Amino acid sequence: MTNTTSFPLPHDWRDAVLVGRLDLGEGPTPVVVKEGRVFDVSATAPTTAQLLEKWNGTVPPGKDLGDINDLGLSTAWSETKGNVKLLAPVDLQCVKAAGVTFAVSAMERVIEERAQGVPARARAIREELAAKIGTDIRKVVPGSGEAQKLKEALIADKLWSQYLEVAIGPDAEVFTKAPPLSSVGWGDYVGIRTQSTWNNPEPEVVIVVDRAGKAVGATLGNDVNLRDYEGRSALLLGKAKDNNAASALGPFIRMFDDKFTMDHVRNAVVELEIVGTDNYRLEGKSTMAEISRDPLELVKQTISEHQYPDGFVLYCGTLFAPTQDRDTPGAGFTHKEGDVVRVSTPKLGVLENRVTTCKQAPPWSFGIADLMKNLLKRGLLKA
């Protein structure tokens, strides 16, 4: 997970057109990065939602802030703090997520459900399901006749689950992950609920969609997940997913163009690295080619009967489901405070965050009304 620059940009960063948000001291500032140069475009587009709505492939007029490597960006836990903070690259957009989009993650959701949120029960259930289902589910096209036959067989064996319904049924699971403006960016803390004892990161590609429903780019995401909460009941999905600092996005949105297309997303390999203060290390990856539903199908299902006038971003789900034991044999993986989590893929760069509790993470205190007041004070709001 090395990079050729001092900042975790895409490997071909000189060819990439990137959109993001910086805090330069005055407030959130939309920027476009092209050929490594950073342009403050807030006078033309005071929010990234507006920037993406107007996007035509060219950098709008803006102030040249210099080379991206000279901005002095630093992580929240760095001993030396820079003058500029990198924020999540979206603002007014709704943050949505698709769940159970990979066969392996589907089986892990079934395991959580049957274990009722108790990690020590997971191993035996995992072995039982593997023996009865095997890898057949990987080959099933959601909503197909073959999927219906498999469903009937699993019901007969008393192995059916609501998670398998969204994994191989006609309707994808799409939920709201976080409110607008609540996501954290590169170099910030991610939060775990204080009471959680079984949780994990979810490294994902995130599709960025404008108000017209067009996919215009992609970024990386960590859909922080509490396995014990959702395992106790799927109705606890809100508490398992939407918590302070539980949605991480970044470092930038890479805009689609002739150098980066949806096919790059479809073939991306998203890598995960976790490094703990206890010298624990875990590595994994999620291969987008194994996703059960095409990213554009997930976008289509999101907007089929809903509108998003400020656009939205959509976590596409993950193949990664950590099962290796960290401490107690049979208890599997869970986070510890201080874990550094890095999500990466060559075309999108590296999203890096450090784990803390939701209560200890910086509180989310800058909402939509605050943003409007800030933009008005800076003279950026126009009729």
Order of alpha helices (4+ residues) and beta strands (2+ residues): beta-beta-beta-alpha-beta-beta-beta-alpha-alpha-alpha-alpha-beta-beta-beta-beta-beta-beta-alpha-alpha-beta-alpha-beta-beta-alpha-beta-beta-beta-alpha
